[in-house]
Amino acid sequence: MLDRSNWLILILAVTVAAIGGYAGHRRHAPAPDGSAWLGRPLPALALPDPAGKLHRLTDYHGRRVLLNFWASWCGPCLEEMPALVRAQTQFARDGALVVGIAMDEPARVRAFLAAHRLNYPVLLGRLKTPDSSAALGDSGGVLPYSVLVDADGRVLATHAGALSAAQLEQWLAPSADAR
Amino acid sequence: MPSLFSGRMAKRSAALVLLLGGLLGMLPVFAQGTDSLLSVTDAYKLTADATQPGVLKLHWTIAPDYYLYRGRMKFKGGAGVTLGQAQLPDGEKHHDEYLGDVETYHHAVDASIPYTVATGTARLTLSVQYQGCHEVDPKICYPPHTEQLDLPLPANAGAAAANAPGNALGAALDRLGSNANGAATDQDTAPLPAEQAFRFEALAQNPHRLLLRWTMPKGYYLYRDQTTLKLRDAAGLTLKPAWPAGTARHDEHYGDVTVYFDQLELPVALEGDLGGRRSLQLEASFQGCQDGGLCYPLMTRSVAIDLGDGTKTSTSAPSTPSSAPVGEGEGEGPLQASLMAALLLALGGGLVLNLMPCVLPVLSIKAVSVLESGETRATARRHALFYTGGVLSSFAVLGMGILALRSAGHALGWGTQLQQPLVVGLLALVMLAVGLSMSGVVQFGASLSNTGAGLATRSGAAGDFFTGVLAVVVASPCTAPFMGSALAYAFAAPMLSALLVFLALGLGLALPFLAVGFVPALARLLPRPGRWMETLKQILAFPMYLTAAWLAWVLANQRGADAVGLLLVAMVLLAMTLWWFERSRSHGITSKLAVAVLAIATLAPVYLLAQVTPPARSATAEEGVVAYSPAKLAELRAANTPVFVDMTADWCVTCKANEHTVLDTQTFRDLLRRTGAVYMKGDWTDVNPTISAFLQQYHSPGVPLYVVFPKHGGPGRQLSTVLTSSIVERALTEAAR
């Protein structure tokens, strides 16, 4: 058998590793897990705009797109909007585009848009399951939720919560795949 | 004891400190929070309290750093429920740049909602919608979340008519009307005759413990304090009822009382000298009412209770067939045995348990070591005693554990630890380790240099003790024929008796080795030790591997291929750990550290195994087999179909054996067709509260449980845990009569 000190080492090592592993894996469900989407092409979603016209996400091929899921009742989403408007102004000439997808009742979205001017297109997301944000990895339906798509329609990144100015810059700045 | 700081130890201590330092250094990596957002129901925990008539109280427990919006709370009553204005406390007010003036709640919030229900509404149903956000990074908001609540109505609210809500006079008039003779209220159901509304049964669990049961349909209740129990011609005997909690109620007639709805099971202790009596005459007087309807005058029922073998139903109740269970003369059936009989059954059960496929592999290790230790009688006795000690302690701990958890409300039985895939995985690894030890890959217990020196060392004794523990651990999924009733008794009996039953089981299990250790004649029958022992030990490793394979198969059924993959990886790593462990015996500290690393690596897949989620159970439509559900069972019985209910589990070896010999055969299928019976199967492989409730109803300690329900109503008949085709044939033909 092991002598005393070796037993000590073995037991302590295993205990510490177990504690570390436990502490590290204390995850709550469900954190929005868009990581499953990274590198995959966008699903072929078609969503209406507030005027009723249907747009396909494939219409935006050739441009880097930031899909931003929001709602009129979501404070953090509304706080993020000015930054998105600024980003759209700044990076539009590089070919980037912000598309807002409203996970909200159409009437409320129209009322909001009438009161606030946005310089990027807004589409009405599907609210019934499977809802549009869940379709792109936002399993808990939390808002705001953003998805970055490259010019070929592949998902580059996802993020739950508002994007900081630095992150917006990193996401939308000109890159190798610009036209 | 060597000081920790002398010479070589100092080097080892240094290595130890280094290792610890390295591992602790890794902790911060783990401690970094990755996004740890709670699910919406975890962030805002909603509880409801409907005990006060007319007012529903809601409480949200809000996790730290989360908040709810006052203005986003919506309440909607369900069918027959009208909600009044919800009372919400003032929240923290602030002006949001975009949302305007908002009020938010942190930590907790209480709301009360007045309501009225239309007559005939059975339950308080409503939907509650709330919406909230996360205060710190990542700052997100949850979409509005709706919860459907379905709550029982408090006692007095039942018959309140849907007059103008909040009309106090109207409500008071309604309550008066409801306690009068039922004419004023719109009751959908006319009151039943007393015989049907209050069914009374009594049986003797043992000669000093009676169980009285009242069964009432929904809406009828019984007054605790108006119940009197008397024994006829029984001087010297006293009855001590142990009344359960019941529902508190303010009654117009009796004041503050305790009543019982649906079903009351009343254990009554019988004290005094029975004087050889085989039966007792019990007279019970009780009073009850229909909620919102009429009250019944005092009812008196007389029952003859047979102390020998149990149940008789009330003589004045509608006749029901005797619920004496079928047994093959083994006295199988719940709550039948007195303590002595239970102990004997337990002893027998433990003995037979030695032959069960679960225990046989462990038995083989023990057999080999017993043979190896054939030197002196004293050592043989010592080994037998330590083994028995291990077995007895484990049985006691296991039994007490199950009893404690059952009294705390968990539905557990014998073998239920195998419902946890982690336990199954760990057991499989244990089996593998033991198998490898027997194949010679690794040596546990005495090291190679000690085998010759006699096994009277401390490590030898500890080894025997732990072999005993292992035997019990491995035996738990199996239920031997006699064990069933002994366990059923143990689960219904007081603590001390239960403990004795478990110890008797342990004694039975250890009996063969005790016998060999203490009876020299038997020991002489054992073959002489020799080289053949080594071969035998290696051959016996294979049943251990088979057991590991069986457990892997159980795991596959519980959690699917991914789980089995993880288990196989863990097994490979374990084999590597053990192999290296053996090699590192003579090497330095680095090899030993490598063993530690490998051991940790083995734990990783095991941990992941525990995280695998159960697959969505697709109803495997076996031909002609119906999955168990209480609703379906009631439906079939109402349609006058005999039903054969089989509660089984993948890890239950007895169940599988019965299926193989009886239930999966063409004869059985023909029998079902002939009798027009339906075969209903309940799968208890995973935790399943519906099935646990059914098992508890029949006082069954675990699976298998076979109950046959006859064609024309009447209680189900429980069959013995080991089936033969004749038992099944007899039971089904009787049920179809």
Interface residues (C-beta under 8 A of the other chain):
Chain A: M1 L2 S5 N6 L8 I9 L10 L12 A13 V14 V16 A17 A18 I19 G20 G21 A23 G24 H25 R26 R27 H28 A29 P30 A31 P32 A71 W73 C74 G75 P76 C77 L78 E79 M103 G140 G141 V142 L143 P144 Y145 H159 A160 G161 A162
Chain B: M9 R12 S13 A15 L16 L19 L20 L23 L24 M26 L27 V29 F30 A31 T34 D35 S36 L37 L38 S39 V40 D42 R72 D96 E97 Y98 L99 V102 Q131 C133 H134 D137 P138 K139 I140 C141 Y142 P143 P144 G445 S447 S459 I589 K592 L593 V595 A596 V597 A599 I600 L603 A604 Y607 Q611
